[in-house]
Amino acid sequence: MPEHLKRASNSRIQKSNLLVDARYKLTMWETRIFIKMIMMIDHSDEDNKEYHIYPRDIIDDFQLYTDKSAYRYIREAADSLRTRSITFPETTENGDVYEVNTSILTVTKKKIKGKPDAFIKVKFAAELKPYLLELKEYTSYDLKYILRLPNSYAFRMYEILKSFEFRKKKTIDFQELKEMIGAAEITFDESGVKEIKDLYPLFGSFKQKILNKAQKHINNNTDIRFDFEPVKSGRKITAITFMVNKNEVIELEDVTPELPFIDPNDEDRLVNSFLQQVGEWVVASTVRKWVQQYPPAQIQQGITYTLNKLKAGDKIKNVGGYLQKMVSTSDLVDTAGKKLQEEKAAKKKAEERAAKREEMRALETRLNETLREKTDEACRAVFEKHPDAKENAFETAKKRRGSSYKADLTNAENMANPAFRAIFKLIVQERFPEQFAGVADLKKEVSKVRSAISRLK
């Protein structure tokens, strides 16, 4: 097997350029499952191989929060991914070109009797296998560069731009680009006629809501940078020229996933109208539930009431939760007095919890300091008994994911990096656990205190 077709690492993604340029639309959760499956492929796999995806692995790989909702979203996305289709051109040996439209998955299995599986069972559709197992022209990138991209539009833009990184410059038809990233959705009716639903027919809207935001996140968080210029045919913009270069300086930023596009039908117009007012605090799915459950006038009354309190300078800790409470109140004006009393009681309780939280944080600080001292003492004891342990742990830490090791720095400079030092100490503990019995007990105490702090939030 050619070396480039072997699975290189657990964080490297290799994807056929035909699939990079294909037309499809996935949610970010569906995208994570799709990418995880591609990462699991070994190009010696048989065509009908069934892949077992552990939600825990997706959470770890994509550095997601570990609350229970993440597991639910992953399992729901696996179900919905089976209904998603992908469209791409296929050229035969005699030069004929076909438009292929296929599902991404052919099977998802979910146990409904007996002890639930810890994993999700999935199979790729047969039509995709040649472009997953027999890579000829492909794009390769590291998982770490897409972790902080906030939505599927930015992710697809990164993939497409990465595929022609070494050509530096490429012009893409405007309509084709929208279809490639899912901003123009392709569907087929029962008779096989293709229908296209253009979510961004105007370039100005596409530029503001997708291009500018994707440019910001890609340029700040990935290994490439890009600029773009619209191409006009008469007065109409028909294409976009992209200039792509290697990114020398990556400035990781905090990213908040952006709101999905709102289709212009009656229900969605209401959702969009309310989102423009409260999108800072609640997501589209929450607002949609409001629209489906409550009269529009009641929703607006709850939103206006909350916004007026914020303008008056009232401090609302959880604005999203407060909005939910106000929107669900059918007679907000008559119950305002009662709400005020409830808010005062809640404020007092919150102050008491805050005081207790600060007390527990002080305890956590003291315990962490003791933990560091005990860990350092145990490490020194190991190095006295095993002179080679320090060098061996350092060499292992250099290769460990997340250690932030830099080859251009000295050993002492790398050890000064808290991330590297933490990995180094962890490796010593893994190899000589008997020396760290007291440390393990302290870790349990720290964990208990952190749990108590979390419950007080």
KOLDOBA-356680 format. One record per residue (C-alpha): residue in three letters; z negated, y, x. Coordinates in Angstrom, 3 decimals, padded with zeros to 6 digits. Layout:
<nodes>
+------+----------+----------+----------+
| resn |       pz |       py |       px |
+------+----------+----------+----------+
|  ALA |        Z |        Y |        X |
...
+------+----------+----------+----------+
</nodes>
This chain:
<nodes>
+------+----------+----------+----------+
| resn |       pz |       py |       px |
+------+----------+----------+----------+
|  MET |  000.000 |  000.000 |  000.000 |
|  PRO |  000.823 |  003.478 |  001.386 |
|  GLU | -002.303 |  005.226 |  002.589 |
|  HIS | -001.725 |  008.306 |  000.385 |
|  LEU | -001.843 |  006.142 | -002.752 |
|  LYS | -005.298 |  004.758 | -002.047 |
|  ARG | -008.209 |  006.407 | -003.737 |
|  ALA | -009.243 |  008.944 | -001.085 |
|  SER | -012.690 |  009.886 | -002.333 |
|  ASN | -014.820 |  010.226 | -005.413 |
|  SER | -014.028 |  013.929 | -005.613 |
|  ARG | -010.285 |  014.006 | -004.931 |
|  ILE | -007.780 |  014.156 | -007.793 |
|  GLN | -004.154 |  013.045 | -007.341 |
|  LYS | -001.839 |  013.716 | -010.253 |
|  SER |  001.906 |  013.219 | -010.617 |
|  ASN |  003.755 |  016.533 | -010.711 |
|  LEU |  005.483 |  015.339 | -013.864 |
|  LEU |  002.080 |  015.199 | -015.583 |
|  VAL |  001.049 |  018.527 | -014.059 |
|  ASP |  004.135 |  020.100 | -015.655 |
|  ALA |  003.769 |  018.197 | -018.945 |
|  ARG |  002.996 |  019.860 | -022.274 |
|  TYR | -000.381 |  019.098 | -023.824 |
|  LYS | -003.541 |  020.738 | -025.114 |
|  LEU | -007.031 |  019.350 | -024.531 |
|  THR | -010.507 |  020.720 | -025.012 |
|  MET | -012.617 |  021.123 | -021.869 |
|  TRP | -014.639 |  017.991 | -022.748 |
|  GLU | -011.438 |  015.967 | -023.247 |
|  THR | -010.107 |  017.373 | -019.972 |
|  ARG | -013.199 |  016.139 | -018.108 |
|  ILE | -012.719 |  012.602 | -019.419 |
|  PHE | -008.989 |  012.677 | -018.579 |
|  ILE | -009.739 |  013.860 | -015.042 |
|  LYS | -012.518 |  011.290 | -014.611 |
|  MET | -010.114 |  008.501 | -015.574 |
|  ILE | -007.555 |  009.759 | -013.053 |
|  MET | -010.270 |  009.872 | -010.380 |
|  MET | -011.149 |  006.237 | -011.139 |
|  ILE | -007.596 |  004.976 | -010.637 |
|  ASP | -006.876 |  002.807 | -007.636 |
|  HIS | -003.121 |  002.479 | -007.344 |
|  SER | -003.403 | -001.287 | -007.031 |
|  ASP | -004.802 | -001.441 | -010.597 |
|  GLU | -002.958 | -003.625 | -013.077 |
|  ASP | -001.049 | -001.839 | -015.859 |
|  ASN | -003.430 | -002.760 | -018.672 |
|  LYS | -006.670 | -002.096 | -016.813 |
|  GLU | -009.582 | -001.017 | -018.979 |
|  TYR | -011.746 |  001.713 | -017.454 |
|  HIS | -015.464 |  002.040 | -018.093 |
|  ILE | -016.625 |  005.645 | -018.056 |
|  TYR | -020.331 |  006.365 | -017.834 |
|  PRO | -021.249 |  009.735 | -019.424 |
|  ARG | -023.874 |  010.111 | -016.699 |
|  ASP | -021.091 |  010.101 | -014.074 |
|  ILE | -019.162 |  012.849 | -015.878 |
|  ILE | -022.339 |  014.938 | -016.126 |
|  ASP | -022.974 |  014.470 | -012.397 |
|  ASP | -019.358 |  014.974 | -011.264 |
|  PHE | -018.867 |  018.153 | -013.284 |
|  GLN | -022.430 |  019.420 | -012.680 |
|  LEU | -023.214 |  019.744 | -016.378 |
|  TYR | -026.534 |  020.260 | -018.088 |
|  THR | -028.272 |  016.959 | -018.800 |
|  ASP | -029.495 |  017.594 | -022.331 |
|  LYS | -028.675 |  015.030 | -025.029 |
|  SER | -025.853 |  017.135 | -026.461 |
|  ALA | -023.734 |  016.555 | -023.332 |
|  TYR | -023.746 |  012.790 | -023.978 |
|  ARG | -022.743 |  013.372 | -027.606 |
|  TYR | -019.918 |  015.752 | -026.652 |
|  ILE | -018.553 |  013.249 | -024.113 |
|  ARG | -018.494 |  010.371 | -026.604 |
|  GLU | -016.941 |  012.579 | -029.300 |
|  ALA | -014.323 |  013.793 | -026.816 |
|  ALA | -013.420 |  010.182 | -025.928 |
|  ASP | -012.734 |  009.528 | -029.628 |
|  SER | -010.703 |  012.713 | -030.097 |
|  LEU | -008.778 |  012.187 | -026.842 |
|  ARG | -007.208 |  009.075 | -028.405 |
|  THR | -005.477 |  011.351 | -030.952 |
|  ARG | -004.081 |  013.729 | -028.324 |
|  SER | -000.457 |  013.521 | -027.265 |
|  ILE |  001.429 |  014.609 | -024.166 |
|  THR |  005.112 |  015.580 | -023.901 |
|  PHE |  007.247 |  015.391 | -020.748 |
|  PRO |  010.897 |  014.807 | -019.703 |
|  GLU |  011.990 |  011.417 | -018.356 |
|  THR |  015.226 |  010.941 | -016.416 |
|  THR |  016.973 |  007.558 | -016.367 |
|  GLU |  018.891 |  006.071 | -013.437 |
|  ASN |  022.235 |  007.162 | -014.941 |
|  GLY |  021.051 |  010.755 | -015.288 |
|  ASP |  020.188 |  010.804 | -018.989 |
|  VAL |  017.122 |  012.871 | -019.848 |
|  TYR |  014.724 |  011.960 | -022.632 |
|  GLU |  011.820 |  013.882 | -024.071 |
|  VAL |  008.830 |  011.538 | -024.131 |
|  ASN |  005.961 |  012.148 | -026.521 |
|  THR |  003.096 |  009.696 | -026.170 |
|  SER | -000.612 |  009.443 | -026.738 |
|  ILE | -002.790 |  009.793 | -023.649 |
|  LEU | -004.990 |  006.810 | -024.475 |
|  THR | -003.927 |  003.618 | -026.153 |
|  VAL | -007.433 |  002.219 | -026.733 |
|  THR | -011.000 |  003.444 | -026.981 |
|  LYS | -013.637 |  000.807 | -027.667 |
|  LYS | -017.049 |  001.512 | -029.109 |
|  LYS | -019.588 | -001.221 | -029.833 |
|  ILE | -020.804 | -001.077 | -033.436 |
|  LYS | -023.011 | -004.179 | -033.393 |
|  GLY | -025.541 | -005.204 | -030.791 |
|  LYS | -027.130 | -003.100 | -028.067 |
|  PRO | -024.937 |  000.003 | -027.448 |
|  ASP | -022.950 |  000.068 | -024.204 |
|  ALA | -023.942 |  002.632 | -021.612 |
|  PHE | -020.268 |  003.314 | -020.958 |
|  ILE | -017.069 |  004.209 | -022.812 |
|  LYS | -014.160 |  001.734 | -022.681 |
|  VAL | -010.706 |  003.342 | -022.474 |
|  LYS | -007.111 |  002.487 | -021.555 |
|  PHE | -004.233 |  004.771 | -020.632 |
|  ALA | -001.112 |  004.617 | -022.773 |
|  ALA |  001.526 |  002.383 | -021.162 |
|  GLU |  004.069 |  005.227 | -020.975 |
|  LEU |  001.770 |  007.162 | -018.629 |
|  LYS |  001.003 |  004.330 | -016.206 |
|  PRO |  004.092 |  004.796 | -013.937 |
|  TYR |  003.075 |  008.424 | -013.387 |
|  LEU | -000.517 |  007.462 | -012.599 |
|  LEU | -000.043 |  004.342 | -010.453 |
|  GLU |  003.254 |  004.987 | -008.625 |
|  LEU |  002.860 |  008.517 | -007.314 |
|  LYS |  005.940 |  009.958 | -005.599 |
|  GLU |  005.687 |  013.715 | -005.972 |
|  TYR |  002.121 |  014.630 | -006.760 |
|  THR | -000.495 |  017.374 | -006.618 |
|  SER | -003.846 |  016.788 | -004.958 |
|  TYR | -006.972 |  018.914 | -005.239 |
|  ASP | -010.727 |  018.661 | -004.880 |
|  LEU | -012.941 |  018.424 | -007.946 |
|  LYS | -015.215 |  021.193 | -006.665 |
|  TYR | -012.509 |  023.810 | -007.253 |
|  ILE | -012.330 |  023.244 | -011.011 |
|  LEU | -016.063 |  022.945 | -011.715 |
|  ARG | -016.477 |  026.644 | -012.424 |
|  LEU | -013.303 |  027.230 | -014.421 |
|  PRO | -014.494 |  028.165 | -017.925 |
|  ASN | -011.806 |  026.707 | -020.178 |
|  SER | -008.800 |  024.396 | -020.342 |
|  TYR | -006.346 |  027.308 | -020.010 |
|  ALA | -007.764 |  028.289 | -016.595 |
|  PHE | -007.876 |  024.656 | -015.506 |
|  ARG | -004.236 |  024.021 | -016.440 |
|  MET | -003.163 |  027.263 | -014.755 |
|  TYR | -004.922 |  026.114 | -011.572 |
|  GLU | -003.172 |  022.717 | -011.635 |
|  ILE |  000.262 |  024.229 | -012.184 |
|  LEU | -000.154 |  026.887 | -009.498 |
|  LYS | -001.638 |  024.375 | -007.058 |
|  SER |  001.455 |  022.169 | -007.476 |
|  PHE |  003.695 |  024.786 | -005.827 |
|  GLU |  001.108 |  026.287 | -003.483 |
|  PHE |  003.207 |  025.643 | -000.375 |
|  ARG |  006.326 |  027.178 | -001.913 |
|  LYS |  004.350 |  030.416 | -002.357 |
|  LYS |  006.487 |  031.744 | -005.196 |
|  LYS |  007.881 |  030.377 | -008.451 |
|  THR |  009.209 |  031.733 | -011.729 |
|  ILE |  008.247 |  029.904 | -014.932 |
|  ASP |  009.772 |  030.492 | -018.351 |
|  PHE |  007.183 |  032.256 | -020.546 |
|  GLN |  007.550 |  029.867 | -023.488 |
|  GLU |  007.476 |  026.809 | -021.230 |
|  LEU |  004.285 |  028.018 | -019.558 |
|  LYS |  002.560 |  028.431 | -022.919 |
|  GLU |  003.575 |  024.898 | -023.902 |
|  MET |  002.373 |  023.508 | -020.564 |
|  ILE | -001.146 |  024.937 | -020.862 |
|  GLY | -001.521 |  024.395 | -024.612 |
|  ALA | -001.166 |  028.022 | -025.716 |
|  ALA |  001.814 |  026.858 | -027.768 |
|  GLU |  000.935 |  023.552 | -029.414 |
|  ILE |  003.618 |  020.867 | -029.793 |
|  THR |  003.476 |  018.464 | -032.737 |
|  PHE |  005.949 |  016.004 | -034.260 |
|  ASP |  006.274 |  015.370 | -037.988 |
|  GLU |  006.725 |  011.918 | -039.528 |
|  SER |  010.488 |  012.022 | -038.997 |
|  GLY |  010.083 |  012.915 | -035.314 |
|  VAL |  011.064 |  016.572 | -035.597 |
|  LYS |  009.289 |  018.717 | -033.034 |
|  GLU |  007.282 |  021.690 | -034.239 |
|  ILE |  005.810 |  024.396 | -032.007 |
|  LYS |  002.842 |  026.520 | -033.047 |
|  ASP |  002.818 |  029.573 | -030.780 |
|  LEU | -000.732 |  030.885 | -030.475 |
|  TYR |  000.250 |  033.840 | -028.243 |
|  PRO |  003.743 |  035.055 | -029.202 |
|  LEU |  003.207 |  038.464 | -027.547 |
|  PHE |  002.984 |  038.744 | -023.762 |
|  GLY |  000.349 |  041.496 | -023.952 |
|  SER | -002.072 |  039.243 | -025.810 |
|  PHE | -001.308 |  036.292 | -023.522 |
|  LYS | -001.856 |  038.442 | -020.439 |
|  GLN | -005.161 |  039.869 | -021.681 |
|  LYS | -006.708 |  036.677 | -023.043 |
|  ILE | -005.353 |  034.064 | -020.637 |
|  LEU | -003.564 |  035.344 | -017.519 |
|  ASN | -006.023 |  038.047 | -016.439 |
|  LYS | -009.056 |  035.838 | -017.066 |
|  ALA | -007.507 |  032.813 | -015.365 |
|  GLN | -006.598 |  034.995 | -012.377 |
|  LYS | -010.171 |  036.239 | -012.039 |
|  HIS | -011.761 |  032.781 | -012.211 |
|  ILE | -009.165 |  031.011 | -010.038 |
|  ASN | -009.163 |  033.717 | -007.359 |
|  ASN | -012.968 |  033.788 | -007.197 |
|  ASN | -013.712 |  030.072 | -007.378 |
|  THR | -010.858 |  027.961 | -005.992 |
|  ASP | -008.868 |  027.365 | -002.826 |
|  ILE | -005.859 |  029.390 | -004.048 |
|  ARG | -005.220 |  032.980 | -005.091 |
|  PHE | -002.359 |  034.238 | -007.218 |
|  ASP | -000.657 |  037.370 | -008.439 |
|  PHE |  002.021 |  037.553 | -011.113 |
|  GLU |  004.880 |  039.747 | -012.301 |
|  PRO |  006.549 |  039.557 | -015.730 |
|  VAL |  010.313 |  039.054 | -015.783 |
|  LYS |  012.254 |  040.920 | -018.470 |
|  SER |  015.505 |  040.102 | -020.204 |
|  GLY |  016.378 |  043.403 | -021.817 |
|  ARG |  013.098 |  044.651 | -023.313 |
|  LYS |  011.655 |  041.170 | -023.834 |
|  ILE |  009.513 |  039.343 | -021.280 |
|  THR |  011.042 |  035.890 | -020.860 |
|  ALA |  009.424 |  034.568 | -017.678 |
|  ILE |  006.607 |  035.127 | -015.192 |
|  THR |  006.895 |  035.045 | -011.424 |
|  PHE |  003.789 |  033.728 | -009.658 |
|  MET |  002.911 |  034.399 | -006.023 |
|  VAL |  000.409 |  031.807 | -004.734 |
|  ASN | -001.460 |  031.872 | -001.437 |
|  LYS | -004.325 |  030.018 |  000.197 |
|  ASN | -007.691 |  031.533 | -000.693 |
|  GLU | -009.584 |  032.430 |  002.449 |
|  VAL | -012.702 |  033.835 |  000.742 |
|  ILE | -014.200 |  032.036 | -002.257 |
|  GLU | -016.841 |  033.999 | -004.154 |
|  LEU | -018.527 |  031.563 | -006.528 |
|  GLU | -019.533 |  033.296 | -009.735 |
|  ASP | -021.531 |  032.498 | -012.843 |
|  VAL | -019.123 |  031.453 | -015.581 |
|  THR | -019.673 |  031.462 | -019.312 |
|  PRO | -017.191 |  029.250 | -021.183 |
|  GLU | -014.952 |  031.490 | -023.251 |
|  LEU | -014.413 |  031.335 | -026.996 |
|  PRO | -011.510 |  029.212 | -028.253 |
|  PHE | -008.438 |  030.817 | -029.781 |
|  ILE | -008.786 |  031.603 | -033.521 |
|  ASP | -005.768 |  030.732 | -035.678 |
|  PRO | -004.776 |  033.436 | -038.200 |
|  ASN | -005.459 |  031.629 | -041.506 |
|  ASP | -008.003 |  032.780 | -044.111 |
|  GLU | -011.044 |  030.910 | -042.837 |
|  ASP | -010.235 |  031.639 | -039.237 |
|  ARG | -009.732 |  035.358 | -039.914 |
|  LEU | -013.314 |  035.471 | -041.176 |
|  VAL | -014.515 |  033.500 | -038.156 |
|  ASN | -012.631 |  035.828 | -035.825 |
|  SER | -013.986 |  038.938 | -037.557 |
|  PHE | -017.585 |  037.769 | -037.229 |
|  LEU | -017.047 |  036.546 | -033.664 |
|  GLN | -015.916 |  040.012 | -032.596 |
|  GLN | -019.369 |  041.228 | -033.608 |
|  VAL | -021.589 |  038.384 | -032.366 |
|  GLY | -019.481 |  036.384 | -029.878 |
|  GLU | -021.893 |  037.410 | -027.124 |
|  TRP | -024.627 |  035.209 | -028.631 |
|  VAL | -023.033 |  032.403 | -030.675 |
|  VAL | -019.980 |  030.163 | -030.288 |
|  ALA | -017.043 |  029.803 | -032.657 |
|  SER | -018.196 |  026.450 | -034.062 |
|  THR | -021.498 |  028.019 | -035.179 |
|  VAL | -019.744 |  030.919 | -036.901 |
|  ARG | -017.358 |  028.477 | -038.577 |
|  LYS | -020.336 |  026.614 | -040.062 |
|  TRP | -021.608 |  029.945 | -041.437 |
|  VAL | -018.258 |  030.622 | -043.083 |
|  GLN | -018.218 |  027.169 | -044.624 |
|  GLN | -021.824 |  027.382 | -045.908 |
|  TYR | -022.532 |  031.009 | -046.876 |
|  PRO | -020.740 |  033.864 | -048.710 |
|  PRO | -019.038 |  036.360 | -046.353 |
|  ALA | -021.180 |  039.244 | -047.696 |
|  GLN | -024.363 |  037.334 | -046.847 |
|  ILE | -023.101 |  036.569 | -043.333 |
|  GLN | -022.194 |  040.209 | -042.744 |
|  GLN | -025.571 |  041.358 | -044.070 |
|  GLY | -027.362 |  039.044 | -041.621 |
|  ILE | -025.198 |  040.202 | -038.719 |
|  THR | -025.645 |  043.911 | -039.560 |
|  TYR | -029.413 |  043.486 | -039.920 |
|  THR | -029.651 |  041.832 | -036.496 |
|  LEU | -027.385 |  044.348 | -034.751 |
|  ASN | -029.388 |  047.257 | -036.194 |
|  LYS | -032.604 |  045.772 | -034.794 |
|  LEU | -031.002 |  045.450 | -031.376 |
|  LYS | -029.741 |  049.036 | -031.506 |
|  ALA | -033.263 |  050.168 | -032.421 |
|  GLY | -034.494 |  048.633 | -029.164 |
|  ASP | -036.202 |  045.557 | -030.605 |
|  LYS | -036.401 |  042.751 | -028.067 |
|  ILE | -035.058 |  039.514 | -029.544 |
|  LYS | -035.481 |  036.655 | -027.096 |
|  ASN | -033.019 |  034.271 | -028.743 |
|  VAL | -030.425 |  036.435 | -030.489 |
|  GLY | -028.323 |  033.431 | -031.486 |
|  GLY | -031.254 |  031.718 | -033.177 |
|  TYR | -032.277 |  034.978 | -034.867 |
|  LEU | -028.737 |  035.470 | -036.180 |
|  GLN | -028.787 |  031.952 | -037.621 |
|  LYS | -032.023 |  032.725 | -039.450 |
|  MET | -030.777 |  036.056 | -040.837 |
|  VAL | -027.390 |  034.728 | -041.903 |
|  SER | -028.997 |  031.835 | -043.787 |
|  THR | -031.289 |  034.218 | -045.724 |
|  SER | -029.741 |  034.754 | -049.152 |
|  ASP | -031.726 |  037.891 | -050.068 |
|  LEU | -032.328 |  039.562 | -046.745 |
|  VAL | -033.354 |  043.002 | -048.055 |
|  ASP | -036.130 |  041.686 | -050.318 |
|  THR | -037.473 |  039.381 | -047.668 |
|  ALA | -037.369 |  041.886 | -044.814 |
|  GLY | -041.114 |  042.555 | -045.026 |
|  LYS | -041.928 |  038.888 | -044.832 |
|  LYS | -039.553 |  038.514 | -041.907 |
|  LEU | -041.293 |  041.359 | -040.115 |
|  GLN | -044.662 |  039.630 | -040.412 |
|  GLU | -043.188 |  036.390 | -039.202 |
|  GLU | -041.636 |  038.183 | -036.247 |
|  LYS | -044.954 |  039.780 | -035.297 |
|  ALA | -046.666 |  036.377 | -035.395 |
|  ALA | -043.852 |  034.867 | -033.359 |
|  LYS | -044.079 |  037.703 | -030.839 |
|  LYS | -047.806 |  037.101 | -030.354 |
|  LYS | -047.227 |  033.390 | -029.911 |
|  ALA | -044.427 |  034.090 | -027.433 |
|  GLU | -046.699 |  036.366 | -025.404 |
|  GLU | -049.335 |  033.656 | -025.247 |
|  ARG | -046.739 |  031.113 | -024.155 |
|  ALA | -045.410 |  033.548 | -021.546 |
|  ALA | -048.906 |  034.003 | -020.080 |
|  LYS | -049.404 |  030.235 | -019.927 |
|  ARG | -045.962 |  029.818 | -018.394 |
|  GLU | -046.778 |  032.280 | -015.604 |
|  GLU | -050.004 |  030.398 | -014.930 |
|  MET | -048.112 |  027.116 | -014.653 |
|  ARG | -045.466 |  028.691 | -012.420 |
|  ALA | -048.173 |  029.851 | -010.030 |
|  LEU | -049.498 |  026.276 | -009.951 |
|  GLU | -045.980 |  024.979 | -009.312 |
|  THR | -045.600 |  027.381 | -006.380 |
|  ARG | -048.847 |  026.137 | -004.819 |
|  LEU | -047.896 |  022.489 | -005.330 |
|  ASN | -044.436 |  023.032 | -003.848 |
|  GLU | -045.941 |  024.632 | -000.763 |
|  THR | -048.272 |  021.666 | -000.325 |
|  LEU | -045.349 |  019.306 | -000.920 |
|  ARG | -043.315 |  020.979 |  001.819 |
|  GLU | -046.210 |  020.746 |  004.260 |
|  LYS | -046.853 |  017.065 |  003.491 |
|  THR | -043.144 |  016.255 |  003.728 |
|  ASP | -042.874 |  017.966 |  007.121 |
|  GLU | -045.972 |  016.123 |  008.368 |
|  ALA | -044.549 |  012.784 |  007.248 |
|  CYS | -041.189 |  013.561 |  008.901 |
|  ARG | -042.912 |  014.401 |  012.189 |
|  ALA | -044.852 |  011.138 |  012.003 |
|  VAL | -041.586 |  009.221 |  011.501 |
|  PHE | -039.922 |  010.946 |  014.459 |
|  GLU | -042.888 |  010.144 |  016.728 |
|  LYS | -042.671 |  006.434 |  015.845 |
|  HIS | -038.870 |  006.278 |  015.703 |
|  PRO | -037.288 |  008.656 |  018.278 |
|  ASP | -033.723 |  007.980 |  017.036 |
|  ALA | -034.517 |  008.658 |  013.356 |
|  LYS | -033.998 |  012.425 |  013.552 |
|  GLU | -030.531 |  012.230 |  015.083 |
|  ASN | -029.459 |  009.426 |  012.721 |
|  ALA | -030.656 |  011.371 |  009.656 |
|  PHE | -028.828 |  014.479 |  010.858 |
|  GLU | -025.539 |  012.585 |  011.299 |
|  THR | -025.866 |  011.046 |  007.833 |
|  ALA | -026.694 |  014.435 |  006.259 |
|  LYS | -023.513 |  015.904 |  007.738 |
|  LYS | -021.471 |  013.518 |  005.582 |
|  ARG | -023.594 |  013.690 |  002.441 |
|  ARG | -022.081 |  015.501 | -000.528 |
|  GLY | -023.749 |  018.836 | -001.236 |
|  SER | -025.294 |  019.256 |  002.211 |
|  SER | -023.207 |  022.395 |  002.980 |
|  TYR | -022.839 |  021.268 |  006.611 |
|  LYS | -020.622 |  023.587 |  008.700 |
|  ALA | -019.093 |  022.202 |  011.885 |
|  ASP | -018.767 |  025.656 |  013.443 |
|  LEU | -022.554 |  026.154 |  013.388 |
|  THR | -025.118 |  024.715 |  015.763 |
|  ASN | -027.474 |  021.971 |  014.660 |
|  ALA | -030.322 |  024.469 |  014.495 |
|  GLU | -028.258 |  026.849 |  012.353 |
|  ASN | -027.348 |  024.041 |  009.963 |
|  MET | -030.995 |  022.999 |  009.738 |
|  ALA | -031.834 |  026.600 |  008.792 |
|  ASN | -029.711 |  026.155 |  005.659 |
|  PRO | -032.127 |  025.115 |  002.829 |
|  ALA | -029.491 |  022.850 |  001.203 |
|  PHE | -028.817 |  020.931 |  004.417 |
|  ARG | -032.508 |  020.743 |  005.327 |
|  ALA | -033.359 |  019.313 |  001.894 |
|  ILE | -030.679 |  016.591 |  002.227 |
|  PHE | -031.889 |  015.821 |  005.770 |
|  LYS | -035.494 |  015.315 |  004.613 |
|  LEU | -034.367 |  013.229 |  001.649 |
|  ILE | -032.500 |  010.860 |  003.970 |
|  VAL | -035.591 |  010.444 |  006.151 |
|  GLN | -037.625 |  009.605 |  003.030 |
|  GLU | -035.011 |  007.085 |  001.870 |
|  ARG | -035.151 |  005.270 |  005.206 |
|  PHE | -038.927 |  005.347 |  005.733 |
|  PRO | -040.458 |  005.380 |  002.229 |
|  GLU | -043.758 |  003.922 |  003.455 |
|  GLN | -044.497 |  007.147 |  005.340 |
|  PHE | -044.089 |  009.274 |  002.186 |
|  ALA | -046.477 |  007.642 | -000.304 |
|  GLY | -048.593 |  010.786 | -000.609 |
|  VAL | -045.467 |  012.893 | -000.955 |
|  ALA | -044.282 |  010.756 | -003.884 |
|  ASP | -047.533 |  011.411 | -005.739 |
|  LEU | -047.184 |  015.159 | -005.168 |
|  LYS | -043.613 |  015.044 | -006.478 |
|  LYS | -044.891 |  013.480 | -009.689 |
|  GLU | -047.406 |  016.302 | -010.067 |
|  VAL | -044.674 |  018.910 | -009.515 |
|  SER | -042.463 |  017.142 | -012.065 |
|  LYS | -045.264 |  017.191 | -014.655 |
|  VAL | -045.817 |  020.910 | -014.127 |
|  ARG | -042.086 |  021.630 | -014.417 |
|  SER | -041.933 |  019.661 | -017.662 |
|  ALA | -044.854 |  021.677 | -018.989 |
|  ILE | -043.090 |  024.916 | -018.025 |
|  SER | -039.902 |  023.732 | -019.726 |
|  ARG | -041.796 |  023.020 | -022.942 |
|  LEU | -043.192 |  026.541 | -022.860 |
|  LYS | -039.780 |  028.192 | -022.829 |
+------+----------+----------+----------+
</nodes>
